[in-house]
Amino acid sequence: MIYPSIDKILNVIDSKYELVHIISKRSKQMSATKHYQIPEYKYISKKNLGRALEEISENLITVKKD
């Protein structure tokens, strides 16, 4: 099971497609810079995609509306 729940995150972000774009972009940033917004030991997920989802659910990543 994916943590955090996709349904919970879709309350913050309007579409699944936008969510995928944001998560992939943030995951690539984490891989390139090794910069995490939460201390690494506090993440539940081991992979950067899951960590990006956790950051969105904790409101550490905000999406600007055009």
N, C-alpha and C positions, 0 to 999 in steps of 0.2 A: 504494500500500500504506500502511496506517495504521501509524504508529509511535507508541508502542510496541505490540506485539502484544496483541490483545484476550485471547488465550489466557493470556498471562502475567499480565495484570491480573485475570482471573477466578480466579486462585489466591489473590488478596488479597481480592476481593469475591465474595460468594456467587452473586449472580444478575446477569444482564444488565440487568434492569429497575432494580435498585438502582444499578448502574453508570451507567446513563443518567441517573437522577435526580441522582446526585452530580456527574457531569460537567456537566450543564446548570446546576446550582446554582453550582458553582465558576466556570464560564464567565461567568455573569451577574455574579458578584462581581468578577471580573477586569475586566469591561467598565465596571462602575460605579465601582470604586475605583482602578483602574490599579495594584493591588498584586499583585506577582508574587513567588513564593517562590524562584525561581531568577532570576539576572540575565537580562534579556531576550535578550541576545546568545547565551546558552547553550542556549536552546530550539531544537529542530529544527523544530518546527511554527511556522507564522506565525499561525495562528488560535487563539483562546482555547480552543476545544474540544480541540484537539490538545495544547495546553499543559496543560490540566487532566489529560488522560490521562498526560502525562509526569510531572506532579507525583504522581499516584497510583502510577505505576510506580517512582518514586524514594522512595516511602514518606513523602512530605511531607504527605499527606492520610491521616488515619486514620479508620476507620469504627468508631463505638461500637456494640457489640452490646447489644441490650436484654435 
